[in-house]
Amino acid sequence: MSMSLPTPTLDTARLRLRPFDKADADHLFALHSSARVLRYWDAPDWSERERAERFSDDDLLVVPARELFTGSWRNRKHVLALDLEAPVPDFLTFEGTIAELERQDAVVLAPFVDSLSQEIGRALQYFFTSTPHHKVHYVMLAGGTATLPGLKDRVTELTGFASMVV
């Protein structure tokens, strides 16, 4: 049971964040066809302006997801699930969690340590190309997701910079 969340308009001194409007098609096409922008993005470029005109609110759909922790504290795995009909307790066995998600006909996304690590790498690439800085001393990971098993090591491996959880 997916649901979209309302998109608020946020105003700051330098930025206005608002829902997509069909009048934005030219700007959207420029963004999605720019090699400079797309080197940090994992989507193909848009070669036709009509793609921007076909862009819809469905392309921006936000679907609530639940990160589930499976296994013991020392040997846990993470699963991201969508379309849950009922709560699933953490720290079931991995097999038990998958069986419950199948019973609920939920969508299960593969573990996302690699994906998250790649996004962190892209953020660093953007930082290096848009500022005069060319190195960092540490990549500091914070928040609950920072404790994902293997994330710190994978970020270090992909970026070449020491990582730590704070």
Secondary structure, 3 states (H helix, E strand, C coil): CCCCCCCCCEECCCCEECCCCHHHHHHHHHHHCCHHHHCCCCCCCCCCHHHHHHCCHHHHCCCCEEEEEECCCCCCEEEEEECCCCCCCCCECHHHHHHHHHHCCCEEECCCHHHHHHHHHHHHHHHHHHCCCCCCCCEEECCHHHHCCCHHHHHHHHHCCCEEEC
